[in-house]
Amino acid sequence: LVAEAEEQKGIRIVRAVFTATPETEPLPWNAEMIKRLALRLMEYPACVALLGLKADKAQLTFARSDDVVYDMVALLKEAGRIIGGGGGGQPHFVQGGGSRPERLDEALTAAYQTLSGSL
């Protein structure tokens, strides 16, 4: 994922949506797996993870490495509104969810655009 990440001003932005249904993925993803993936991506320098999980509800996990200065809480608030929910966390790691999984791609795109415009 890091090798294929989009780069904006030297920051690699990993943006991915996973699904919790085995028909669409080789492995059904869950919130704990997405969290562990985000924590692992935080270990890379100059990296931001914008991850989503489509299930009965939409789930978001955003994270950044220590050398990236950006408040993930503010980013989650915007994306959370799109999926009909919210969340919280720390400036470097946040999680949230909402009742509109059909808008998950839109939420991640909005988060990416906001982040890219602020770097």
C-alpha positions as CSV (number, residue, x, y, z in Angstrom):
1,L,0.0,0.0,0.0
2,V,2.8,2.4,0.8
3,A,4.6,1.8,-2.5
4,E,1.3,2.5,-4.4
5,A,0.4,5.5,-2.2
6,E,-0.3,8.9,-3.8
7,E,2.3,11.5,-2.9
8,Q,1.5,15.2,-2.1
9,K,4.4,17.5,-1.2
10,G,6.5,14.6,0.0
11,I,3.8,12.9,2.0
12,R,2.5,9.5,1.0
13,I,-1.2,9.2,1.4
14,V,-2.6,5.6,1.6
15,R,-6.3,5.7,0.7
16,A,-8.1,2.4,0.7
17,V,-11.6,0.9,1.3
18,F,-12.0,-2.6,2.5
19,T,-15.2,-4.7,2.8
20,A,-16.4,-7.0,5.6
21,T,-18.0,-9.5,3.2
22,P,-16.0,-12.5,2.0
23,E,-17.5,-12.4,-1.5
24,T,-15.6,-9.2,-2.3
25,E,-12.3,-9.8,-0.6
26,P,-10.1,-12.8,-0.2
27,L,-10.4,-12.2,3.5
28,P,-13.3,-10.5,5.3
29,W,-11.9,-7.4,7.0
30,N,-13.0,-6.1,10.4
31,A,-12.4,-3.0,12.4
32,E,-9.5,-4.5,14.4
33,M,-7.7,-5.4,11.3
34,I,-8.1,-1.9,9.9
35,K,-6.8,-0.4,13.1
36,R,-3.7,-2.7,13.1
37,L,-3.1,-1.8,9.5
38,A,-3.3,2.0,10.2
39,L,-1.0,1.6,13.2
40,R,1.5,-0.2,11.0
41,L,1.3,2.5,8.3
42,M,2.0,5.1,11.0
43,E,5.5,3.6,11.4
44,Y,6.5,4.8,7.9
45,P,8.0,8.3,7.7
46,A,5.9,10.9,5.9
47,C,2.8,8.7,5.7
48,V,-0.9,9.3,6.2
49,A,-3.5,6.5,6.2
50,L,-7.1,7.1,5.2
51,L,-8.8,3.8,5.6
52,G,-12.4,2.8,5.4
53,L,-14.4,-0.4,6.1
54,K,-17.7,-1.1,4.4
55,A,-20.0,-3.4,6.5
56,D,-23.5,-2.9,7.8
57,K,-22.2,0.5,8.8
58,A,-19.3,2.6,7.5
59,Q,-16.1,2.8,9.6
60,L,-13.2,5.2,9.2
61,T,-9.7,5.0,10.5
62,F,-7.2,7.8,9.9
63,A,-3.6,7.9,11.0
64,R,-0.4,9.8,10.4
65,S,3.2,9.3,11.1
66,D,4.8,11.5,13.8
67,D,6.7,13.6,11.2
68,V,3.4,14.7,9.5
69,V,1.8,17.7,11.2
70,Y,-2.0,17.5,10.7
71,D,-4.9,17.1,13.0
72,M,-6.7,13.9,12.1
73,V,-9.6,14.7,14.5
74,A,-10.6,17.7,12.3
75,L,-10.4,15.5,9.2
76,L,-12.5,12.8,10.7
77,K,-15.2,15.3,11.7
78,E,-15.7,16.3,8.0
79,A,-15.7,12.7,6.7
80,G,-17.9,11.5,9.6
81,R,-20.6,13.9,8.6
82,I,-20.7,12.5,5.1
83,I,-21.3,8.9,6.3
84,G,-23.9,10.1,8.9
85,G,-21.8,9.6,12.0
86,G,-18.7,10.8,13.8
87,G,-15.9,9.6,16.0
88,G,-12.8,10.8,17.8
89,G,-9.3,10.1,18.9
90,Q,-5.9,11.9,19.0
91,P,-4.4,14.3,16.5
92,H,-2.3,11.4,15.1
93,F,-4.9,8.5,15.2
94,V,-8.7,8.6,14.9
95,Q,-11.6,6.2,14.4
96,G,-15.2,6.7,13.6
97,G,-18.3,5.4,11.9
98,G,-21.6,6.1,10.5
99,S,-24.9,4.7,9.2
100,R,-24.2,5.3,5.5
101,P,-21.7,2.9,4.1
102,E,-22.8,3.7,0.5
103,R,-21.1,7.1,1.0
104,L,-17.7,5.8,2.3
105,D,-15.8,6.4,-0.9
106,E,-17.2,9.9,-1.0
107,A,-16.0,10.5,2.6
108,L,-12.5,9.2,1.9
109,T,-12.3,11.4,-1.3
110,A,-13.3,14.4,0.7
111,A,-10.8,13.7,3.4
112,Y,-8.1,13.2,0.8
113,Q,-8.9,16.5,-1.0
114,T,-9.0,18.4,2.3
115,L,-5.7,16.9,3.4
116,S,-4.0,17.5,0.0
117,G,-5.1,21.1,0.0
118,S,-3.6,21.7,3.5
119,L,-0.2,20.2,3.0
